[in-house]
Amino acid sequence: MRFTIQSTPTGCTITKAEHHQSTAFPIPMSAGDLTALLSTLLADPEKHEVEQGPVQIVRAEKGVSIRTAQGQFDLPWPHLFAIEGAPHV
């Protein structure tokens, strides 16, 4: 399983690819802002969720859940720190 983040004209897209199948989830926020929001959540172990505009990130037992009006994308802990294309903040 591989996760990537790519900038788009309207924000960014996280893609989960495994075997011959992939799932893309659009996020209405720049890749840099998304990475910063994830860092804010991870920097405080007591914090359960963070929110910026239309994006909410919630800490879960198996990883984080990124929520927007488009739906929800779950990102497992082992893959969170190895997202390809994520800008470093």
Buried (B, 14 or more C-beta within 10 A) or exposed (E): EEBBBEBEEEBBBBBBBEEEEEEEBBBBBBBBBBBBBBEBBBEEEEEEEBEEEEBBBBBBEEBBBBBBEEEEBBBEEEBBEEBEBBBEE
